[in-house]
Amino acid sequence: MATFKLKILDKKQVTHDTYCFTVEKPKGYTFVPGQATELSLLKEGWENEKRPFTFSNLPEEENLEFTIKTYNDHEGVTKQLGNCQVGDLVEIGDSWGAISYKGEGVFIAGGAGVTPFISIFRMLRKENKIGNNQLIFANKTNKDIILFDELKTILGHKFHNIIAEQEDTAYDKGRIGKTYLDSKIKDFKNQHFYLCGPEGFMEAVEGALQELGADPDALVFEQ
């Protein structure tokens, strides 16, 4: 697999623990919205610590963009990325991934699991094809909602937020389960379901959707 050493061109804070990194784009490099690559930080001791991160920009743009949630409670790759600076180097490989747009449906994300959907929504907005797509987004608190303003602008009333750990939230409270999905989704038979989030979240959502009648073949997620 090809690898590319690239410079970080820009770093912007998106939430209290999420950053948007703009990185050089290799000549001829391509990806499909929703896809990811293996990325490592070229810093002593971290060169071989590769992790999957999703592209959040559009494929035709001049540079690459990654929207990355950092975890400062342990010494991991995302903590190192949170501390990196413009001019630092990263290494990426080829693009890969099973998440891509296959038609209108419901996108269901837990936390940083929204990142594969960002490029897809930006593509649909550019092509004026948002249509009946909707996003159900689960987070711990309001401040954890990644790119709230942009997603609200793109999706309007089809953007649903559910918050698990903040009592005074103005959004729906609790966790995504069968009852919640049944209250938000009218059709479980004739549309796609795009899923991304932590392992336990994925298991719960996938199980609930199938109990509600969703076709397993209509579920789009990273295997």
Protein Blocks (a to p, Z undefined) as FASTA:
>chain_A
ZZdddddfbdcdfblmbccddddddehiacdehiacddddddehilmmccddddfbdfkb
mbdcddddddfkbccfklmmmmpcehiacdddddedjbdcebdcddddehjlmmmmmmmm
mmmmmnopnmmaccddddfblmlpghklmmmmmnmmmlccddfklmkbcbdeddddfklm
mmmpmblklcccdddddfklmmmmmmmmmmnopafklpccdZZ
